[in-house]
Amino acid sequence: MGRYEALDGVSASNNASLQLGFDRQLSEIWLLKTTAGYSRAENRYNYFFGKYLLEQIDSTQNGTVYSASLLRQSDVLALNLGVSRALAPTGFAYLARQESVSALLNYTWSERWSYSANASYQTNSYPLNRGTGSYEQRYYYTALSAVWHLTEQWSVTLQTTKILQRYGHLRSPAPRTA
């Protein structure tokens, strides 16, 4: 449960979430971790002209939240695949819906060399005032690295990273049919 209220009285939000988790050891090297639940937020936005309240807009956000990870761990190879959806605070009355997919791979080739690859994609959807749709941001992240272990204490890492961010995808609500 959470409560947000702006100091200036312009916006407020009450939210609650209920989740249930389940972990399952599939084999000696494979593990599945999951959580799923439901989240609800009641939002209020006040429009002021000076000190006079012109309009008060109430809205409700409902949605499922989940997280799932499949992990593989051995001496040579470690793999982590994940997917999730969350409703996260934005610093404003409304919650952002965050959906992400990620993959992480670590491979130990020898005592001296190890390699890793990391990729993730995330979409943040922010509701617009008056229920006119949502504003989306998309993030892409990839990284590749090679590590040369000179000694137990010293190593040299070569890494390349690419980050891409896209703004401004407006989504309108579906038209109502009578």
Buried (B, 14 or more C-beta within 10 A) or exposed (E): EEEBEBEEEBBBBBBEBEBEEEEEEEEEBBBEBBBBBBBBBBBBBBEEEEEEEEEEBEBEBEBEBBBBBBBBEEEEEBBBBBBBBBBEBBEBBBBBBBBBEBBBBBEBEEEEEBEBEBBBBBBBBBBBBEEEBBBBBBBEBBBBBBBEBEEEEEEEEEEEEEEEEEEEEEEEEEEEEE
